[in-house]
Amino acid sequence: MTETEDFRAETRAWLAGNCPEGARGPGQIAWGSSKIELETDTRLWLERMAERGWTVPTWPREYGGAELSREQYTVLINELKRINARTPLTGRGVNYIGPTLLELGSDDQKARWLPGIARGEGGWAMGYSEPGAGSDLASLATRAVLDGDHYVLNGRKTWTSDAMDCDYIFVLVRTSPEKPKHEGISLMLVDMNQPGVQIHPIRLISGASPFNETVFEDATAPADDVIGGVDNGWAVGKRLLQFERSTHAGINISGSQGGRTEESHMPERVQRYCAIENGRISDPTLRERLIRYQQNGHAQRLTQRRAIEELHTRAPGFTSSAVKLTGALHTMEGDELLLSAMGSQGIGWEGEGFERSETDATRTWLRQKSLTIAGGTKEVQLNIIAKRVLGLPD
């Protein structure tokens, strides 16, 4: 047997004996929050995988990983999918700030933060956008003033996903207002469990409220938790965004999610609401849309696989913008396709005339309108592709 085959056999045997039944199939996935109680099997699965280093398989062992190669990582993901096991740990800790610390953090910062992130100890929020600084992020106004061995923060961030359940936040702040706007920014880590951090939920049209406004009023952060150096936050923040986009794209192998995109179940879902003639959907327009959707989904998965295989670092560069955007558009097309097939059953909100799966589909359709905004707008991604991938002039 080859080394890869040996690893596959060992992995398969270990998973068979250690993955709880309650961690297989749809269900709860840990993302680090201390404010969310984990189900017994979810916690057991997290603890076992963390002990083996498989919550962050490609990270160095000294920081909680297993130092798997790309080939071994692919084997692990395929074996997890084979038994329908959920990822043991997700979130902005293992997928965004953790990889950024690995690449740009100091040795002290890595030693203090990464092992806990790998064990799922603390949920992370992302403090970038502000009421006056969205796509023009460099116009951010949240201030951080050095006071001895810590910074004092004042300002507000908006669209901070899951902030009400988070323990920490990585935040872009202005540390040198006298400098040009791109040069006076720093990225620092802030403990959210302090009086100076206030969370205000923002309701969405889907009825849910994952987004929040986060207000800093004399909040504090240790001076040694500035990542990548003072006033170097623009470069650090952009690199973190590549990890974010590659996570949305399904190609970030820094955590344990890259390459986990599942096969589509859209044909079965659509056919439930359609007239069938001679074994196929009778509506030719809907049938053509479904065929095109399935073709595009297969192409998307092949592109993800190729991007992962071609990685020379733990996160891609500008490739992430292209794969993230095509993935978002494909997902939204699936939502539109399903609701078209459902007809009046796809516009229900509540009541006895609708199944839970139908009202969930309606809410999902509304919620996922944000996919071309979250993680960088469609327009931002197109600009990046035009300039950095295609080399077009400004």
N, C-alpha and C positions, 0 to 999 in steps of 0.2 A: 504493500500500500504506500501511496505517496504521503508526504507530510500533510497535505490538505485533506486527504481521505482519512488519515488518522485523526485529525482535528475534528472532522465531521462526525466520525464514529463516537469519539469521546464526548462531543457536545450533545449529540443525540441521546446518548445514554444518561448524561447528567440532567438534561432537561426532563427526560422521562421520569426521573426519580425525584426531581426537585420543583417542578412547576405545579403549583396547586390547581385543582380543578376550577376553583373560583377565580383563577387568573387567566382563564382561557375563554375566548369568545368576547362579545361586547360586555363592557362593565367599567368600573372605576379604574382610573389610572392616576397614580401619585404624581404630583408635580412640585412637591416640597413644602406646601403650605402647612404651617403648624396649626392653622385655624380650621382645617378640614379633617374630620376624623376618618381614618382609613378603615375599610373593611378588613376582617381578619386575614383573608387570603391575599388581599392587595398588599398589606403590610408585610406579610411573610414573604411574598414574591420579591418585594423591594429589598428586604433584608438579605435574602439569599443571593440575589443578583449583585447587590452592592458588595457583599463579602467576596464574591468571585471576580469583581471588577467589571462586570458586564452591564452596569447601568451607563457607563461611559467606556465602551470596549477599547477605543483607540487611544485613550489617555495614558500617560505614563503611570506605572504602578505606584510610584511614590505619592501620586495625587488621587489615588482611588480607582485607577483604570486597570486594564489588562494588557495594554500595549499590543493589541491585535493588529496584524497587517490588513491591508485592504481586502485581500483574498479571504482571510479568516473572518473579518467582519461580515463579508457577504455570506459566508457559510453560516455564521451565527444568525443573521437575519432570516435567511431561508429556513433554517431549522425552527426558529420561533414561529414563522408563518406556517410551517408544516403542521404544527400542533395547535395552531390558532391561539398562540399565547400573546397576550397584550404586552406592550412595552412596559418595563417595570418602572420607568421614571421619565417624565418629559418636563417641559416648561422652559422658561427663559434662563434658568440656572445652568442646566446641562447643555442647552442649545445656543444661547446667546452670550451671556457674560462669562461662562466657564471657558469656552474656546477663546474668547478675547483675552482673558487673563493668561491662559496658556501661552498665547502668542506675544502679548505685550505687557503683561504684568511683571513685577519684580519677583525675585525668589521668595522674599518674605510674604508678598501678597498671595502668591501661589500656595505657599505652605499654610497660610492662615485660612484661605477661602475654599480652595478646590476640594480637599477631602470631604468637607461638609456638604458641598454642592453635589458631589458624587453619591453621597448617602441620602440625598433628598432632605437635608436639614435646612429648611427655609425656602419659602416661595419668593420669587423675584418679580418686580414690576419694572416697567421701562419708562423713564421720564425724559422724553424727547420733545414732543409737540407742545406748543403753548397756544393760548387764544390768538396771539399775533405772530406765531411762527409755526406754520405747518410745513408745507412743501419748501418754503423759504426758511429752513430750520436755523440757518446762521443768524437770523434776526432775533433769536431767543433772548429773553430779558431776565430770567431768573438769575439772581446774583448769589455769589459765594464769596464771603470776605474772610480772610485769614485772621484768626484771633488766637495767638499762641500756638498750641498744637492741634487746633481744629479749625474748621471752617464754619461760618454761620450762614445759613441759606435762607433767602426770602424770594418768593415768587410763586408762580403756579404753573402746573402742567395739566394738559387735558388729554382725553382719550387714553388714560393709563389703564389698560386692560387688567382686570382682576385685582386692582389695587386694594379692594376691601378685604381680600384674603391673603395679601402678601405680607412678608416679614421684612424684606429689603427692597431697595430700588436703586438701580444704576441710573444716574441722572446727569444730563448735560447742563452745565451752568456757566455763567460768564464770570470769569475770575479777573480779567483785565479789560475793563470797559474802554480804556484809552486806546487800545490796539484796534487795528482793522477787525471787522466782525468775525472773520473766520479764524483769526489768530488769538483771540482772547477767551477761548472756550476750553473748559476742562471736563473730563468725565470722572465722576466720583461715586462711591458706594455709600448709601445712607441707610441706617436702621430706621424702619418705619414705625417702630414701637416707641415713640417719644411724643410728648405733647406738641412739639412744633410741626408735626405732620398731620394734616387733616384730610379726610377722604369724603368726597361728595359724589354719589352715584349719578350717572346720566342715563335716563331711560331712552330706549330705542323703539322704533316702530314695530319690532318683533315682540315687544313686551318684556324682553329680558334687559338686564342692566349689567353687562360685563365691563362697560366703560365707566370711567370716573374722572373727576377733576381732583387733582392732588395739590393741596396748598401747603407751602412751606412758610412758616412764620417763626423766624429765629430757630429753625431746626439746625442740628449740628452734625458734622461728619468729621472723622479723624483726618488729619492732614496726610497721613500715610496711606489713605485709601483713595488717593487720586491715581487713576490708572493711566500709564503711558506718559506721565509728566504733566506738570502744570502748563496750561495754555496750549497743550497738544491734543485737546479733546476732539477737534474736528477730524483729524486723521484717525484717532481711535474710534470715534463714533461712527465714521463711515465703514471702518472694518467690521465693527459689530453689526452694522446693517447688512453686510454681505452674509454673515452667519444667519441673521434673521431671515433674509430672503431665501437662502439655500434651504432653511428649515421649511418655509412655506412651499418651496419647490420640491421637497422630498429628497434632497440630495446632500443634506448635511450629515456627515458620518462622525461628527464630533460627539454627539450624544448616541442614542440608540434607536433613532427613528429613520435615518436615511435609508431609502430603498424599501420601505414598508408599505408602499402604495398597494392597495388590494385590487383584485380583479373586479370589474364592474358587475353589479347586479341590476343594472338599469333595464335590460330586456324583460326580465321577469316582472319588475315593478310597473313598467309601461303596459305590458300585455294584459295585466290584470284589469285595466280599464278600457281595453280596446276590443272591437269586434274582430274575430279571427275567421278567415276564409282560406281553405286549403292549407292550413297550418301556418299562415302568416298574417300579419296585421293588414286589415282590409284597406285602411286609409293610406294611400300611396305617399302623401306628403309626410305623415308621421313616420311611416316606415323608412323613408329616405333619411329623415332627421336622425332616427335611431341608428341606422347603419353608419352615418357619418360620425355620430357621437362615439360609437364603438371603435371606429377606425382611428379617430383622433385620440381616444383614450389609450389605445395600444401604442400609437406613435409617442404619446407622452411618456408612457412607462419605459419604452425603449430609449428615449432621450435621457430620462433619469438614470437608467442603468449605464448608459455610455458616459454620462457626466461623472458618475461615481467612479467608474473604472479609469477615467482619465485624470482623476485628482492627483495633484502633486503635493497639495497641502491639505489640511483638514477641512477646508471650506473652499469652494470655487470662488473665482473672482467675478467678472461681469457676466459669466454664464448664468449665475443665479438669477439675474434680472429677467433673462429670456425665459428660463424654465418656470420661474415663479409666475410670470405674466400669463404664459400659455396655460399653465395649470389652473390659475384663477378663472380665466375665460372659459375653459373647458368645464369646470365645476359649475359655473353659473349657467352654462348652456344646458347642463344636465338638469338643473332645477327648473329651467323654463320648459324643457322637454316633458318632464314628469307632470308639471302642472297643466300643460296643454292636453296631455292624455287624460288627466283626472277630471277635466271639465269643471262642473260646479262643485265637485267634491274637493277641488283644490283651492277653494276660496273660503273654506270654513275656518272659524276661529274657536268656536266652542259649541256645545249642544249635542243632543242625542243623535242627530243625523250624520255625525262624523266620527270616524274611528280615530284613536289616538295617533296612529301612523299618518293619517291625513292632515290633522291639525299640526303635527310636527313638520310635515312637508311644507305647509304654508309658512310656518315660522322660519324654517330653514331657508326657504326661498327669499324671504325678507331679510334675514340676518346676513346671508351670504352676498347681498348686494355690496357689502363692505369689503369684499375680497380684492377689489381693484382700488381700494384705498389703504387698507391695513398693510403694513410692511412696505410702504412706498406706493404712491398712486400709480395708476396706469400710465399717466403722462410722464411721470418721473422715470419709470422703467423704460418707456419708449425712447426718452432722451438718452438714457444710459446706453441702450442698445445701439442707437444711432451713432453716438460719439465714440464709445469705447469698444464696441464689437464691430460695427461696420466702418468706422473711421470717417464718418461724414463730417463736414465742416459745421461750425456753429451757425 
